[in-house]
Amino acid sequence: MDRDGNQHYESKLNYQMFRLEGERLRKTEGAQELSELFPPGKEKEWPTLVLISKPAIVSPQVFFDCFTSAQAILPRVTDIDNDHAVYAGSYYGRGHLHANIVDSIKRYRKLGSNPEDLSTMTPGGELQAYQLLDILLARDEEGNVILEDKKPVLRPDAKNVLKHIIGYGYSAGHMANKDAFRVLRDMLGDGDVMIVTGQNEEGILQVRESCAADADKLLPNARLVGVAGMDRMDIPNPGMPREVDFLSPEEFTTATLGPRLIGAPNVIKLTMRDDEGKAITDDVGGHAQSSYVRAILSSANEKQCADARSKLASGLAR
């Protein structure tokens, strides 16, 4: 507890993965819980897994709101069906809002000078990356990760698994979600996992080290949806998931990040009006997640949502 009687949530929640069940979040029972959603050979039974990263705001409630906001938004901008979707996400934050904001701005600026940098990313993005990797690894009948040459083996159907994964991030949570895929791209490019190329007559796996070409082939099968997302959208990211980021030209962070952000190819510029044409406003400079949810669900943004669907569907890797 701090001297004002407030609980230090970070000490209990940091580095944890949570899953939405009804109207509450439950801590996952180990990383493998999510990998079990995708049993090999049963693709028709697979759900869509929505991975959520925590924004900079110091509030477990806001983290929970990201789950419910994603539930409201994603059926409108993707082909997701909430009856066949699982919402899970990683929690990481520092104990003070301004410390988180400084971390986010430092990361944003570093990406501007070096889009390949991983040194300034938050642990939340790295945690999400290892969860992603765990989902994509091949396992034996007992659930153990298969190793070849002391490295984990990527499951042969990893491409199809990624088609069932959508990252959702509000504010700096969008950058953390993208960072998870940046780390995964880096691991694949560095040969940290093995790729199955076939089997010999004795049934022994034939494998090779992963390479950058594997990342280019695999990662575009996943999708990312940002809301008021903070990331260098103006810098091309080859070999990354298909992506949209909903932004309001009227809110304060847009001005902070610069006008070039609004013109980036995968940015969807929203009209901040409700169904009755009334302006959608809030007390945090237009940046509130609830304002974005109202705008995306409004008839004023039907075309914008159709554009988002098109962008997320285009370039689907086969």
CORFENMO-V200391 format. One record per pair of residues at least 4 apart in sequence whose ideal C-beta (glycine too) atoms are under 8 Angstrom apart, sorted by sequence separation. I is the first residue (numbers start at 1). J is the second residue. D is the distance in whole Angstrom. If there is no record, write none. Layout:
BEGIN
i: (I:I)
j: (J:J)
d: (D:D)
END
This chain:
BEGIN
i: (1:2:8:9:10:20:21:29:31:32:42:59:60:61:62:63:64:65:66:67:68:69:70:71:72:73:74:81:95:96:97:98:99:100:101:102:103:104:105:106:107:108:109:110:111:113:117:121:122:123:124:125:126:127:128:129:130:131:132:133:139:140:147:154:157:158:159:160:161:169:170:172:173:174:175:176:177:178:179:180:181:182:183:184:185:186:188:199:200:210:211:212:213:214:215:216:229:247:250:251:252:253:257:259:260:263:273:274:282:284:287:288:289:290:291:292:293:294:301:302:303:304:305:306:307:308:309:310:1:20:21:28:38:57:75:80:94:121:139:147:148:168:169:187:188:199:210:226:249:254:262:273:281:282:283:286:295:296:1:2:19:20:28:39:74:75:94:111:139:140:146:147:155:169:187:199:200:237:248:261:273:274:282:295:1:18:19:39:55:75:93:110:138:139:145:146:169:198:199:247:254:262:272:273:18:19:38:54:55:74:137:138:145:169:198:254:272:282:296:18:19:37:54:94:110:137:168:169:196:197:272:282:296:17:18:37:110:167:196:197:281:16:17:38:52:55:71:74:167:196:197:280:16:37:54:195:233:107:167:194:195:249:17:19:52:71:106:107:138:167:194:195:231:247:272:280:19:34:52:107:137:138:194:195:247:280:71:137:138:139:193:194:224:229:17:70:103:137:138:193:224:226:229:52:104:136:137:138:191:192:223:224:225:226:227:228:229:280:103:133:136:191:195:220:222:223:224:225:226:227:228:245:272:50:67:191:219:220:221:222:223:224:225:226:228:247:249:274:189:219:220:225:245:246:247:248:274:67:136:188:189:216:219:220:244:245:246:247:248:250:270:273:66:187:188:189:216:228:230:243:244:245:247:272:275:277:50:188:215:244:246:248:271:274:275:136:228:270:273:275:63:135:136:188:189:234:270:274:185:188:212:230:234:271:273:63:233:234:271:50:92:135:185:188:234:271:60:92:93:184:233:270:48:92:233:253:48:91:132:233:252:271:90:185:233:251:252:253:270:50:52:54:58:92:184:251:252:269:48:49:50:52:53:54:58:250:251:268:47:48:49:50:51:52:53:54:56:58:90:25:47:48:50:51:52:54:58:90:181:248:25:47:49:51:54:58:89:128:154:268:57:151:153:154:156:268:56:90:151:152:153:154:181:25:58:151:152:153:154:57:151:153:181:248:268:56:248:18:56:149:266:148:178:246:13:20:56:177:248:10:56:128:132:9:37:128:131:132:177:246:125:129:174:246:9:20:125:128:129:133:34:124:125:128:129:132:153:174:125:126:129:174:178:34:122:125:126:129:133:153:174:175:185:121:125:129:167:169:174:175:185:137:154:162:166:167:168:169:170:171:173:174:175:122:125:126:148:162:165:166:167:168:169:170:171:174:121:125:129:138:149:151:159:163:165:166:167:168:169:170:171:172:182:246:146:148:159:162:163:166:168:170:171:178:181:228:28:133:154:158:162:169:181:118:121:160:228:121:159:178:227:246:111:118:228:244:118:178:227:20:116:227:19:20:108:244:19:20:104:107:118:243:244:19:227:242:243:18:54:116:242:17:18:53:101:104:174:242:17:18:53:100:107:242:17:18:242:16:17:167:242:15:16:53:15:14:15:51:13:14:14:162:13:51:51:171:10:225:10:92:10:49:80:90:8:225:78:223:74:74:73:220:221:220:221:34:38:220:37:70:31:35:69:218:31:34:35:217:34:69:32:35:66:31:66:35:66:36:66:15:62:14:17:32:15:17:43:51:53:55:57:40:46:49:50:51:52:55:56:48:49:50:51:52:53:55:56:171:40:43:47:48:49:50:51:52:55:56:115:46:48:50:55:171:54:170:53:111:112:115:52:53:111:54:108:115:170:38:53:108:112:53:108:111:52:38:51:104:53:51:78:78:77:108:74:73:163:73:70:69:159:77:77:69:73:76:69:72:76:66:69:73:65:69:73:65:72:62:77:76:78:79:77:78:77:55:78:79:77)
j: (5:6:12:13:14:24:25:33:35:36:46:63:64:65:66:67:68:69:70:71:72:73:74:75:76:77:78:85:99:100:101:102:103:104:105:106:107:108:109:110:111:112:113:114:115:117:121:125:126:127:128:129:130:131:132:133:134:135:136:137:143:144:151:158:161:162:163:164:165:173:174:176:177:178:179:180:181:182:183:184:185:186:187:188:189:190:192:203:204:214:215:216:217:218:219:220:233:251:254:255:256:257:261:263:264:267:277:278:286:288:291:292:293:294:295:296:297:298:305:306:307:308:309:310:311:312:313:314:6:25:26:33:43:62:80:85:99:126:144:152:153:173:174:192:193:204:215:231:254:259:267:278:286:287:288:291:300:301:7:8:25:26:34:45:80:81:100:117:145:146:152:153:161:175:193:205:206:243:254:267:279:280:288:301:8:25:26:46:62:82:100:117:145:146:152:153:176:205:206:254:261:269:279:280:26:27:46:62:63:82:145:146:153:177:206:262:280:290:304:27:28:46:63:103:119:146:177:178:205:206:281:291:305:27:28:47:120:177:206:207:291:27:28:49:63:66:82:85:178:207:208:291:28:49:66:207:245:120:180:207:208:262:31:33:66:85:120:121:152:181:208:209:245:261:286:294:34:49:67:122:152:153:209:210:262:295:87:153:154:155:209:210:240:245:34:87:120:154:155:210:241:243:246:70:122:154:155:156:209:210:241:242:243:244:245:246:247:298:122:152:155:210:214:239:241:242:243:244:245:246:247:264:291:70:87:211:239:240:241:242:243:244:245:246:248:267:269:294:210:240:241:246:266:267:268:269:295:89:158:210:211:238:241:242:266:267:268:269:270:272:292:295:89:210:211:212:239:251:253:266:267:268:270:295:298:300:74:212:239:268:270:272:295:298:299:161:253:295:298:300:89:161:162:214:215:260:296:300:212:215:239:257:261:298:300:91:261:263:300:80:122:165:215:218:264:301:91:123:124:215:264:301:80:124:265:285:81:124:165:266:285:304:124:219:267:285:286:287:304:85:87:89:93:127:219:286:287:304:84:85:86:88:89:90:94:286:287:304:84:85:86:87:88:89:90:91:93:95:127:63:85:86:88:89:90:92:96:128:219:286:64:86:88:90:93:97:128:167:193:307:97:191:193:194:196:308:97:131:192:193:194:195:222:67:100:193:194:195:196:100:194:196:224:291:311:100:292:63:101:194:311:194:224:292:60:67:103:224:295:58:104:176:180:58:86:177:180:181:226:295:175:179:224:296:60:71:176:179:180:184:86:176:177:180:181:184:205:226:178:179:182:227:231:88:176:179:180:183:187:207:228:229:239:176:180:184:222:224:229:230:240:193:210:218:222:223:224:225:226:227:229:230:231:179:182:183:205:219:222:223:224:225:226:227:228:231:179:183:187:196:207:209:217:221:223:224:225:226:227:228:229:230:240:304:205:207:218:221:222:225:227:229:230:237:240:287:88:193:214:218:222:229:241:179:182:221:289:183:221:240:289:308:175:182:292:308:183:243:292:86:182:293:86:87:175:311:87:88:172:175:186:311:312:88:296:311:312:88:124:186:312:88:89:124:172:175:245:313:89:90:125:172:179:314:90:91:315:90:91:241:316:90:91:128:91:91:92:128:91:92:93:241:93:131:132:253:93:308:94:176:95:135:166:176:95:312:166:312:166:168:168:315:316:316:317:131:135:317:135:168:130:134:168:317:131:134:135:317:135:170:134:137:168:134:169:139:170:143:173:123:170:123:127:143:127:131:157:165:167:169:171:155:161:164:165:166:167:170:171:164:165:166:167:168:169:171:172:287:157:160:164:165:166:167:168:169:172:173:232:164:166:168:173:289:173:289:173:231:232:235:173:174:232:176:230:237:292:161:176:231:235:177:232:235:177:164:177:230:180:180:223:225:225:257:225:225:316:227:225:227:317:244:296:289:293:296:290:293:297:289:292:296:289:293:297:290:297:289:305:305:308:309:308:309:309:289:312:313:312)
d: (6:5:8:5:5:8:7:5:7:6:7:7:6:6:7:8:7:6:6:7:7:6:5:8:8:6:5:6:7:7:6:6:7:6:6:6:6:6:6:6:6:7:7:6:6:8:8:5:8:6:7:6:7:7:6:6:6:7:7:6:5:5:6:5:6:6:7:7:7:4:7:6:6:7:6:7:7:6:6:7:6:6:6:6:6:6:7:6:5:5:8:6:6:6:5:7:8:8:7:8:6:6:5:7:7:7:5:5:6:5:8:7:6:6:6:6:6:6:6:6:6:7:7:7:6:6:6:6:7:6:5:5:8:5:5:6:4:6:6:6:5:8:3:4:7:6:8:7:6:8:6:7:7:7:8:6:7:6:6:7:7:8:7:7:5:7:5:6:6:6:7:7:7:7:7:6:6:8:6:7:6:6:4:6:7:4:5:8:6:6:6:5:7:6:5:5:6:8:6:6:7:6:6:6:7:8:5:8:8:8:5:5:8:4:5:6:5:7:8:6:5:7:5:7:8:7:7:8:6:5:8:5:6:7:7:6:4:4:7:6:7:6:4:8:8:7:6:8:8:6:6:5:8:6:7:6:6:5:7:4:5:6:7:7:5:8:6:6:8:7:7:7:7:7:7:5:8:7:6:7:5:4:6:5:6:5:7:7:7:8:8:7:8:4:8:6:8:7:4:5:5:7:8:6:8:6:6:7:4:7:5:7:8:7:8:7:7:8:6:8:6:6:6:7:4:5:4:6:4:5:6:8:7:6:5:6:6:7:8:8:7:8:8:7:7:5:6:6:7:6:6:8:6:8:7:8:8:7:4:4:6:7:6:6:5:5:5:6:5:6:7:7:7:8:7:4:4:7:7:5:8:7:7:5:5:7:7:7:5:5:6:5:7:5:5:6:7:5:6:7:7:6:7:5:6:5:7:7:8:4:7:7:6:8:4:6:6:7:5:7:6:8:4:7:4:6:8:5:7:7:4:6:5:3:8:7:7:7:7:6:4:7:5:6:5:6:7:6:6:6:7:7:6:6:7:3:6:7:6:8:7:7:6:7:8:5:5:5:5:5:5:5:6:3:6:5:7:7:5:8:6:7:7:6:8:6:7:5:6:6:6:5:7:8:6:5:8:8:5:6:6:8:7:7:5:5:7:7:7:5:5:6:7:7:7:6:7:8:7:7:5:6:7:8:8:4:7:8:5:7:6:5:6:6:6:5:7:6:7:8:5:7:6:8:6:7:8:7:8:8:8:7:7:6:5:8:4:8:4:6:8:5:7:4:7:5:7:3:8:7:8:7:5:6:6:3:7:4:7:6:8:7:6:8:5:5:7:7:3:5:7:8:7:6:7:7:8:8:8:8:8:6:4:7:8:6:6:7:5:5:4:5:5:5:5:6:4:7:8:7:7:7:7:5:7:7:7:8:7:6:7:5:8:8:8:5:6:4:7:6:8:7:6:8:6:6:7:7:8:6:4:6:6:8:7:8:7:7:5:7:6:7:8:6:6:5:6:8:5:8:8:8:7:4:7:5:7:7:4:6:6:8:6:4:8:7:8:7:6:8:5:6:6:6:8:7:6:8:7:8:7:7:8:7:6:6:6:7:8:7:7:8:5:6:8:6:6:6:5:5:7:8:8:7:7:8:6:8:7:8:5:8:7:8:6:7:6:5:7:7:8:6:7:7:5:7:7:5:8:4:7:5:8:7:6:7:5:6:6:7:7:7:7:4:8:7:5:8:6:7:8:8:7:6:6:6:7:7:7:7:7:7:8:6:8:7:8:5:6:5:5:5:5:5:5:4:4:7:6:6:7:8:7:8:7:7:5:8:7:5:6:6:4:8:6:5:4:7:6:5:7:8:4:7:6:7:8:5:4:7:7:5:7:7:8:7:7:6:7:7:7:7:6:7:7:7:8:7:8:7:7:7:7:5:6:6:8:5:6:7:8:5:6:5:7:8:7:7:5:5:8:8:4:7:6:8:6:8:7)
END
